[in-house]
Amino acid sequence: MTSTSPGRHSPDADGLPAKRHAENFPVALRLLPRRLRDDLVAVYGVARTIDDLGDEAEGDRVAQLEAFDEELSAVFGGAEAAHPALRALVPAIRAGRVEEEPFRHLVQANLQDQHVLRYPAYADLRAYCRLSADPVGRIVLSLLDVHDEKATGLSDRICSGLQLVEHWQDVGEDYRAGRIYLPQEDLAAFGVAEEDLGAAHASPRLKELMRWETDRAAVLLGSGADLVGLLPGWGRLAVSGFLAGGLAAVDALRASRGDVLAAPARPSRAGVLGWLGWLQVSARTGRRSG
């Protein structure tokens, strides 16, 4: 239940992959049963590998992504895994706890990143999120043995919301990398030029746009929060951890007052833990999140 936007990572002290937005990775993960924890870490490792091939690999990234995609399909078909990330995923594959299609969608998203650098409309960006983010949530639900249409729909909202929040945290970084995820229609509506995204501070118009985009992402994220109440036990804790990271990131973006260029808008650990507790209590009492 996390997005897979491009970024750098390295192992942290617990041996878990440390994402560019490590705060968004659930602090609850360390409390989960070993098998579920290992499965989630393995899924995360595959997702990060796909992202790195699409964003940081030297040489022909398209060819490397396609080669990884071929090995992924072969492993799901019963072949031995050569890539370390896929070897870690083999126990979940062989036990039928994960399916192939969501992983293939993550590869497709990174292949799209190689040639699509702008999104004309919000609907186009959401379509990208359906490839780059929503599959991760569906994988998590599969690991939790949740196969319910309502749960899947709520998960998609959370994952797309998380993806958008991460994009808004990294507007300047993405611009320097040649990508703009802010829809072109929104830049035009707020009178923001692309060059404004490379400045040291956000202009008044860009601040206004980022506050608006943050609110829209927060609504989408919150609209999936009822998923927490549908899940029992460890599933509730795991999904709460992902959602808490996103909600804390929204708080950090709002605290920046739209100046996402001046300094990284990163959530605090205290903020994540606060939202995690709130989500657990609200799920027990039946309060709606939003």
Secondary structure, DSSP 8 states (H G I E B T S, - for coil): -----S---EE-TTS-EE-TTGGGS-GGGGGS-HHHHHHHHHHHHHHHHHHHHHHT-SS-HHHHHHHHHHHHHHHHTT----SHHHHHHHHHHHTT-S-HHHHHHHHHHHHHHTT----SSHHHHHHHHHHHTHHHHHHHHHHTT---HHHHHHHHHHHHHHHHHHHHHTHHHHHHTT---S-HHHHHHTT--GGGGGSSS--HHHHHHHHHHHHHHHHHHHHTTTHHHH--HHHHHHHHHHHHHHHHHHHHHHHTTT-TTTS-----HHHHHHHHHHHHHHHHHT----
